[in-house]
Amino acid sequence: MELLTIREAADRLHLSEWTIRRWVYGKRLDSVRLGRAVRIPVSAVEKKIKEGTTLADAR
């Protein structure tokens, strides 16, 4: 399983890091915790892309 940092996920989705953090903590985006670090599976990011996530959905 390939994992991304919050910054890498934000870059791929063209969203802010804060939006990704809100999604992770709000359970809208799957994540894995490694100690204090949060990582996002590539499959979760690809799923959001296929869903056609837009900036309006980020709110």
PyMOL Python script that loads the backbone (N, CA, C, O; Angstrom):
from pymol import cmd

cmd.read_pdbstr("""\
ATOM      1  N   MET A   1       0.857  -1.178   0.000  1.00  0.00           N
ATOM      2  CA  MET A   1       0.000   0.000   0.000  1.00  0.00           C
ATOM      3  C   MET A   1       0.899   1.235   0.000  1.00  0.00           C
ATOM      4  O   MET A   1       1.724   1.428   0.893  1.00  0.00           O
ATOM      5  N   GLU A   2       0.714   2.060  -1.022  1.00  0.00           N
ATOM      6  CA  GLU A   2       1.480   3.302  -1.105  1.00  0.00           C
ATOM      7  C   GLU A   2       0.772   4.379  -0.284  1.00  0.00           C
ATOM      8  O   GLU A   2      -0.445   4.542  -0.376  1.00  0.00           O
ATOM      9  N   LEU A   3       1.538   5.105   0.511  1.00  0.00           N
ATOM     10  CA  LEU A   3       0.981   6.140   1.375  1.00  0.00           C
ATOM     11  C   LEU A   3       1.529   7.501   1.005  1.00  0.00           C
ATOM     12  O   LEU A   3       2.680   7.631   0.587  1.00  0.00           O
ATOM     13  N   LEU A   4       0.694   8.513   1.161  1.00  0.00           N
ATOM     14  CA  LEU A   4       1.076   9.890   0.864  1.00  0.00           C
ATOM     15  C   LEU A   4       1.037  10.725   2.138  1.00  0.00           C
ATOM     16  O   LEU A   4       0.288  10.423   3.067  1.00  0.00           O
ATOM     17  N   THR A   5       1.840  11.761   2.174  1.00  0.00           N
ATOM     18  CA  THR A   5       1.731  12.731   3.259  1.00  0.00           C
ATOM     19  C   THR A   5       0.502  13.600   2.987  1.00  0.00           C
ATOM     20  O   THR A   5      -0.084  13.540   1.906  1.00  0.00           O
ATOM     21  N   ILE A   6       0.131  14.382   3.947  1.00  0.00           N
ATOM     22  CA  ILE A   6      -0.997  15.295   3.760  1.00  0.00           C
ATOM     23  C   ILE A   6      -0.688  16.276   2.635  1.00  0.00           C
ATOM     24  O   ILE A   6      -1.563  16.579   1.824  1.00  0.00           O
ATOM     25  N   ARG A   7       0.532  16.770   2.578  1.00  0.00           N
ATOM     26  CA  ARG A   7       0.919  17.712   1.519  1.00  0.00           C
ATOM     27  C   ARG A   7       0.809  17.058   0.145  1.00  0.00           C
ATOM     28  O   ARG A   7       0.294  17.669  -0.791  1.00  0.00           O
ATOM     29  N   GLU A   8       1.287  15.828   0.017  1.00  0.00           N
ATOM     30  CA  GLU A   8       1.235  15.130  -1.266  1.00  0.00           C
ATOM     31  C   GLU A   8      -0.214  14.883  -1.696  1.00  0.00           C
ATOM     32  O   GLU A   8      -0.552  15.036  -2.870  1.00  0.00           O
ATOM     33  N   ALA A   9      -1.067  14.499  -0.739  1.00  0.00           N
ATOM     34  CA  ALA A   9      -2.482  14.286  -1.049  1.00  0.00           C
ATOM     35  C   ALA A   9      -3.134  15.598  -1.480  1.00  0.00           C
ATOM     36  O   ALA A   9      -3.927  15.620  -2.421  1.00  0.00           O
ATOM     37  N   ALA A  10      -2.805  16.681  -0.799  1.00  0.00           N
ATOM     38  CA  ALA A  10      -3.358  17.996  -1.139  1.00  0.00           C
ATOM     39  C   ALA A  10      -2.932  18.396  -2.555  1.00  0.00           C
ATOM     40  O   ALA A  10      -3.738  18.920  -3.324  1.00  0.00           O
ATOM     41  N   ASP A  11      -1.681  18.151  -2.890  1.00  0.00           N
ATOM     42  CA  ASP A  11      -1.195  18.479  -4.232  1.00  0.00           C
ATOM     43  C   ASP A  11      -1.938  17.682  -5.295  1.00  0.00           C
ATOM     44  O   ASP A  11      -2.318  18.233  -6.327  1.00  0.00           O
ATOM     45  N   ARG A  12      -2.147  16.399  -5.055  1.00  0.00           N
ATOM     46  CA  ARG A  12      -2.824  15.559  -6.052  1.00  0.00           C
ATOM     47  C   ARG A  12      -4.286  15.949  -6.229  1.00  0.00           C
ATOM     48  O   ARG A  12      -4.832  15.848  -7.327  1.00  0.00           O
ATOM     49  N   LEU A  13      -4.919  16.394  -5.145  1.00  0.00           N
ATOM     50  CA  LEU A  13      -6.329  16.772  -5.207  1.00  0.00           C
ATOM     51  C   LEU A  13      -6.517  18.258  -5.509  1.00  0.00           C
ATOM     52  O   LEU A  13      -7.648  18.712  -5.681  1.00  0.00           O
ATOM     53  N   HIS A  14      -5.425  19.017  -5.574  1.00  0.00           N
ATOM     54  CA  HIS A  14      -5.482  20.465  -5.817  1.00  0.00           C
ATOM     55  C   HIS A  14      -6.321  21.160  -4.751  1.00  0.00           C
ATOM     56  O   HIS A  14      -7.145  22.026  -5.049  1.00  0.00           O
ATOM     57  N   LEU A  15      -6.092  20.759  -3.498  1.00  0.00           N
ATOM     58  CA  LEU A  15      -6.769  21.354  -2.355  1.00  0.00           C
ATOM     59  C   LEU A  15      -5.723  21.780  -1.333  1.00  0.00           C
ATOM     60  O   LEU A  15      -4.549  21.434  -1.466  1.00  0.00           O
ATOM     61  N   SER A  16      -6.132  22.518  -0.327  1.00  0.00           N
ATOM     62  CA  SER A  16      -5.193  22.943   0.702  1.00  0.00           C
ATOM     63  C   SER A  16      -4.920  21.797   1.687  1.00  0.00           C
ATOM     64  O   SER A  16      -5.703  20.854   1.807  1.00  0.00           O
ATOM     65  N   GLU A  17      -3.797  21.911   2.376  1.00  0.00           N
ATOM     66  CA  GLU A  17      -3.477  20.921   3.404  1.00  0.00           C
ATOM     67  C   GLU A  17      -4.523  20.944   4.512  1.00  0.00           C
ATOM     68  O   GLU A  17      -4.855  19.904   5.080  1.00  0.00           O
ATOM     69  N   TRP A  18      -5.039  22.131   4.817  1.00  0.00           N
ATOM     70  CA  TRP A  18      -6.054  22.237   5.872  1.00  0.00           C
ATOM     71  C   TRP A  18      -7.324  21.482   5.488  1.00  0.00           C
ATOM     72  O   TRP A  18      -7.959  20.859   6.338  1.00  0.00           O
ATOM     73  N   THR A  19      -7.685  21.535   4.235  1.00  0.00           N
ATOM     74  CA  THR A  19      -8.866  20.800   3.778  1.00  0.00           C
ATOM     75  C   THR A  19      -8.645  19.306   3.948  1.00  0.00           C
ATOM     76  O   THR A  19      -9.532  18.595   4.420  1.00  0.00           O
ATOM     77  N   ILE A  20      -7.473  18.829   3.569  1.00  0.00           N
ATOM     78  CA  ILE A  20      -7.171  17.406   3.722  1.00  0.00           C
ATOM     79  C   ILE A  20      -7.215  17.019   5.197  1.00  0.00           C
ATOM     80  O   ILE A  20      -7.760  15.972   5.545  1.00  0.00           O
ATOM     81  N   ARG A  21      -6.653  17.845   6.057  1.00  0.00           N
ATOM     82  CA  ARG A  21      -6.685  17.557   7.509  1.00  0.00           C
ATOM     83  C   ARG A  21      -8.124  17.491   8.025  1.00  0.00           C
ATOM     84  O   ARG A  21      -8.468  16.607   8.810  1.00  0.00           O
ATOM     85  N   ARG A  22      -8.962  18.436   7.578  1.00  0.00           N
ATOM     86  CA  ARG A  22     -10.374  18.417   8.008  1.00  0.00           C
ATOM     87  C   ARG A  22     -11.051  17.136   7.555  1.00  0.00           C
ATOM     88  O   ARG A  22     -11.806  16.526   8.312  1.00  0.00           O
ATOM     89  N   TRP A  23     -10.782  16.724   6.314  1.00  0.00           N
ATOM     90  CA  TRP A  23     -11.374  15.492   5.801  1.00  0.00           C
ATOM     91  C   TRP A  23     -10.902  14.288   6.591  1.00  0.00           C
ATOM     92  O   TRP A  23     -11.698  13.403   6.905  1.00  0.00           O
ATOM     93  N   VAL A  24      -9.613  14.241   6.920  1.00  0.00           N
ATOM     94  CA  VAL A  24      -9.072  13.109   7.684  1.00  0.00           C
ATOM     95  C   VAL A  24      -9.724  13.052   9.064  1.00  0.00           C
ATOM     96  O   VAL A  24     -10.214  12.003   9.482  1.00  0.00           O
ATOM     97  N   TYR A  25      -9.728  14.179   9.765  1.00  0.00           N
ATOM     98  CA  TYR A  25     -10.277  14.190  11.124  1.00  0.00           C
ATOM     99  C   TYR A  25     -11.792  14.071  11.143  1.00  0.00           C
ATOM    100  O   TYR A  25     -12.368  13.653  12.147  1.00  0.00           O
ATOM    101  N   GLY A  26     -12.442  14.434  10.047  1.00  0.00           N
ATOM    102  CA  GLY A  26     -13.889  14.287   9.930  1.00  0.00           C
ATOM    103  C   GLY A  26     -14.297  12.948   9.320  1.00  0.00           C
ATOM    104  O   GLY A  26     -15.479  12.714   9.068  1.00  0.00           O
ATOM    105  N   LYS A  27     -13.326  12.071   9.084  1.00  0.00           N
ATOM    106  CA  LYS A  27     -13.557  10.719   8.531  1.00  0.00           C
ATOM    107  C   LYS A  27     -14.117  10.753   7.102  1.00  0.00           C
ATOM    108  O   LYS A  27     -14.779   9.806   6.678  1.00  0.00           O
ATOM    109  N   ARG A  28     -13.857  11.837   6.358  1.00  0.00           N
ATOM    110  CA  ARG A  28     -14.295  11.915   4.954  1.00  0.00           C
ATOM    111  C   ARG A  28     -13.229  11.389   4.008  1.00  0.00           C
ATOM    112  O   ARG A  28     -13.480  11.210   2.817  1.00  0.00           O
ATOM    113  N   LEU A  29     -12.021  11.137   4.548  1.00  0.00           N
ATOM    114  CA  LEU A  29     -10.914  10.618   3.754  1.00  0.00           C
ATOM    115  C   LEU A  29     -10.181   9.582   4.603  1.00  0.00           C
ATOM    116  O   LEU A  29      -9.764   9.873   5.725  1.00  0.00           O
ATOM    117  N   ASP A  30     -10.028   8.381   4.066  1.00  0.00           N
ATOM    118  CA  ASP A  30      -9.334   7.317   4.794  1.00  0.00           C
ATOM    119  C   ASP A  30      -7.892   7.732   5.065  1.00  0.00           C
ATOM    120  O   ASP A  30      -7.259   8.411   4.256  1.00  0.00           O
ATOM    121  N   SER A  31      -7.386   7.306   6.226  1.00  0.00           N
ATOM    122  CA  SER A  31      -6.009   7.627   6.578  1.00  0.00           C
ATOM    123  C   SER A  31      -5.440   6.540   7.477  1.00  0.00           C
ATOM    124  O   SER A  31      -6.162   5.697   8.009  1.00  0.00           O
ATOM    125  N   VAL A  32      -4.130   6.587   7.627  1.00  0.00           N
ATOM    126  CA  VAL A  32      -3.410   5.654   8.483  1.00  0.00           C
ATOM    127  C   VAL A  32      -2.544   6.485   9.417  1.00  0.00           C
ATOM    128  O   VAL A  32      -1.866   7.416   8.981  1.00  0.00           O
ATOM    129  N   ARG A  33      -2.567   6.150  10.694  1.00  0.00           N
ATOM    130  CA  ARG A  33      -1.709   6.855  11.648  1.00  0.00           C
ATOM    131  C   ARG A  33      -0.490   5.995  11.939  1.00  0.00           C
ATOM    132  O   ARG A  33      -0.606   4.815  12.273  1.00  0.00           O
ATOM    133  N   LEU A  34       0.669   6.602  11.807  1.00  0.00           N
ATOM    134  CA  LEU A  34       1.942   5.964  12.126  1.00  0.00           C
ATOM    135  C   LEU A  34       2.574   6.792  13.234  1.00  0.00           C
ATOM    136  O   LEU A  34       3.310   7.745  12.975  1.00  0.00           O
ATOM    137  N   GLY A  35       2.275   6.414  14.467  1.00  0.00           N
ATOM    138  CA  GLY A  35       2.684   7.266  15.581  1.00  0.00           C
ATOM    139  C   GLY A  35       1.881   8.546  15.517  1.00  0.00           C
ATOM    140  O   GLY A  35       0.651   8.515  15.536  1.00  0.00           O
ATOM    141  N   ARG A  36       2.571   9.675  15.441  1.00  0.00           N
ATOM    142  CA  ARG A  36       1.881  10.964  15.318  1.00  0.00           C
ATOM    143  C   ARG A  36       1.659  11.361  13.861  1.00  0.00           C
ATOM    144  O   ARG A  36       0.906  12.292  13.573  1.00  0.00           O
ATOM    145  N   ALA A  37       2.313  10.656  12.951  1.00  0.00           N
ATOM    146  CA  ALA A  37       2.203  10.992  11.530  1.00  0.00           C
ATOM    147  C   ALA A  37       0.915  10.440  10.935  1.00  0.00           C
ATOM    148  O   ALA A  37       0.474   9.344  11.278  1.00  0.00           O
ATOM    149  N   VAL A  38       0.327  11.210  10.047  1.00  0.00           N
ATOM    150  CA  VAL A  38      -0.882  10.798   9.333  1.00  0.00           C
ATOM    151  C   VAL A  38      -0.500  10.585   7.875  1.00  0.00           C
ATOM    152  O   VAL A  38       0.138  11.439   7.260  1.00  0.00           O
ATOM    153  N   ARG A  39      -0.892   9.451   7.331  1.00  0.00           N
ATOM    154  CA  ARG A  39      -0.622   9.153   5.928  1.00  0.00           C
ATOM    155  C   ARG A  39      -1.930   8.781   5.244  1.00  0.00           C
ATOM    156  O   ARG A  39      -2.826   8.199   5.855  1.00  0.00           O
ATOM    157  N   ILE A  40      -2.018   9.128   3.972  1.00  0.00           N
ATOM    158  CA  ILE A  40      -3.224   8.900   3.190  1.00  0.00           C
ATOM    159  C   ILE A  40      -2.906   7.838   2.136  1.00  0.00           C
ATOM    160  O   ILE A  40      -1.955   8.000   1.372  1.00  0.00           O
ATOM    161  N   PRO A  41      -3.687   6.753   2.082  1.00  0.00           N
ATOM    162  CA  PRO A  41      -3.461   5.771   1.018  1.00  0.00           C
ATOM    163  C   PRO A  41      -3.753   6.378  -0.359  1.00  0.00           C
ATOM    164  O   PRO A  41      -4.709   7.136  -0.522  1.00  0.00           O
ATOM    165  N   VAL A  42      -2.928   6.040  -1.336  1.00  0.00           N
ATOM    166  CA  VAL A  42      -3.132   6.530  -2.698  1.00  0.00           C
ATOM    167  C   VAL A  42      -4.519   6.135  -3.187  1.00  0.00           C
ATOM    168  O   VAL A  42      -5.167   6.896  -3.905  1.00  0.00           O
ATOM    169  N   SER A  43      -4.971   4.955  -2.802  1.00  0.00           N
ATOM    170  CA  SER A  43      -6.297   4.493  -3.241  1.00  0.00           C
ATOM    171  C   SER A  43      -7.411   5.428  -2.763  1.00  0.00           C
ATOM    172  O   SER A  43      -8.402   5.617  -3.468  1.00  0.00           O
ATOM    173  N   ALA A  44      -7.258   6.012  -1.576  1.00  0.00           N
ATOM    174  CA  ALA A  44      -8.269   6.941  -1.058  1.00  0.00           C
ATOM    175  C   ALA A  44      -8.280   8.235  -1.878  1.00  0.00           C
ATOM    176  O   ALA A  44      -9.341   8.800  -2.145  1.00  0.00           O
ATOM    177  N   VAL A  45      -7.101   8.691  -2.270  1.00  0.00           N
ATOM    178  CA  VAL A  45      -7.006   9.900  -3.088  1.00  0.00           C
ATOM    179  C   VAL A  45      -7.598   9.635  -4.470  1.00  0.00           C
ATOM    180  O   VAL A  45      -8.346  10.458  -4.998  1.00  0.00           O
ATOM    181  N   GLU A  46      -7.262   8.495  -5.047  1.00  0.00           N
ATOM    182  CA  GLU A  46      -7.802   8.148  -6.366  1.00  0.00           C
ATOM    183  C   GLU A  46      -9.323   8.025  -6.331  1.00  0.00           C
ATOM    184  O   GLU A  46     -10.003   8.385  -7.292  1.00  0.00           O
ATOM    185  N   LYS A  47      -9.844   7.521  -5.230  1.00  0.00           N
ATOM    186  CA  LYS A  47     -11.302   7.402  -5.076  1.00  0.00           C
ATOM    187  C   LYS A  47     -11.948   8.791  -5.097  1.00  0.00           C
ATOM    188  O   LYS A  47     -12.978   8.995  -5.740  1.00  0.00           O
ATOM    189  N   LYS A  48     -11.334   9.739  -4.391  1.00  0.00           N
ATOM    190  CA  LYS A  48     -11.863  11.110  -4.378  1.00  0.00           C
ATOM    191  C   LYS A  48     -11.809  11.716  -5.777  1.00  0.00           C
ATOM    192  O   LYS A  48     -12.727  12.426  -6.185  1.00  0.00           O
ATOM    193  N   ILE A  49     -10.739  11.436  -6.509  1.00  0.00           N
ATOM    194  CA  ILE A  49     -10.611  11.960  -7.866  1.00  0.00           C
ATOM    195  C   ILE A  49     -11.711  11.374  -8.750  1.00  0.00           C
ATOM    196  O   ILE A  49     -12.331  12.100  -9.527  1.00  0.00           O
ATOM    197  N   LYS A  50     -11.955  10.071  -8.640  1.00  0.00           N
ATOM    198  CA  LYS A  50     -13.008   9.426  -9.438  1.00  0.00           C
ATOM    199  C   LYS A  50     -14.383   9.953  -9.079  1.00  0.00           C
ATOM    200  O   LYS A  50     -15.263  10.031  -9.937  1.00  0.00           O
ATOM    201  N   GLU A  51     -14.580  10.320  -7.810  1.00  0.00           N
ATOM    202  CA  GLU A  51     -15.871  10.863  -7.373  1.00  0.00           C
ATOM    203  C   GLU A  51     -16.080  12.271  -7.926  1.00  0.00           C
ATOM    204  O   GLU A  51     -17.188  12.807  -7.886  1.00  0.00           O
ATOM    205  N   GLY A  52     -15.005  12.861  -8.443  1.00  0.00           N
ATOM    206  CA  GLY A  52     -15.123  14.211  -8.996  1.00  0.00           C
ATOM    207  C   GLY A  52     -15.181  15.262  -7.913  1.00  0.00           C
ATOM    208  O   GLY A  52     -15.909  16.246  -8.039  1.00  0.00           O
ATOM    209  N   THR A  53     -14.423  15.067  -6.855  1.00  0.00           N
ATOM    210  CA  THR A  53     -14.386  16.002  -5.749  1.00  0.00           C
ATOM    211  C   THR A  53     -13.999  17.386  -6.243  1.00  0.00           C
ATOM    212  O   THR A  53     -13.042  17.535  -7.003  1.00  0.00           O
ATOM    213  N   THR A  54     -14.740  18.397  -5.811  1.00  0.00           N
ATOM    214  CA  THR A  54     -14.444  19.778  -6.191  1.00  0.00           C
ATOM    215  C   THR A  54     -14.198  20.600  -4.954  1.00  0.00           C
ATOM    216  O   THR A  54     -14.396  20.138  -3.831  1.00  0.00           O
ATOM    217  N   LEU A  55     -13.763  21.828  -5.170  1.00  0.00           N
ATOM    218  CA  LEU A  55     -13.527  22.722  -4.049  1.00  0.00           C
ATOM    219  C   LEU A  55     -14.804  22.954  -3.261  1.00  0.00           C
ATOM    220  O   LEU A  55     -14.748  23.107  -2.041  1.00  0.00           O
ATOM    221  N   ALA A  56     -15.946  22.984  -3.920  1.00  0.00           N
ATOM    222  CA  ALA A  56     -17.227  23.161  -3.230  1.00  0.00           C
ATOM    223  C   ALA A  56     -17.488  22.008  -2.268  1.00  0.00           C
ATOM    224  O   ALA A  56     -18.098  22.202  -1.217  1.00  0.00           O
ATOM    225  N   ASP A  57     -17.024  20.794  -2.628  1.00  0.00           N
ATOM    226  CA  ASP A  57     -17.200  19.636  -1.761  1.00  0.00           C
ATOM    227  C   ASP A  57     -16.295  19.700  -0.541  1.00  0.00           C
ATOM    228  O   ASP A  57     -16.534  19.018   0.455  1.00  0.00           O
ATOM    229  N   ALA A  58     -15.269  20.510  -0.620  1.00  0.00           N
ATOM    230  CA  ALA A  58     -14.288  20.595   0.459  1.00  0.00           C
ATOM    231  C   ALA A  58     -14.857  21.269   1.702  1.00  0.00           C
ATOM    232  O   ALA A  58     -14.321  21.109   2.798  1.00  0.00           O
ATOM    233  N   ARG A  59     -15.910  22.000   1.539  1.00  0.00           N
ATOM    234  CA  ARG A  59     -16.460  22.741   2.686  1.00  0.00           C
ATOM    235  C   ARG A  59     -17.327  21.909   3.554  1.00  0.00           C
ATOM    236  O   ARG A  59     -17.855  22.400   4.552  1.00  0.00           O
TER     237      ARG A  59
END
""", "prot")
cmd.dss("prot")
cmd.show_as("cartoon", "prot")
cmd.util.cbc("prot")
cmd.orient("prot")
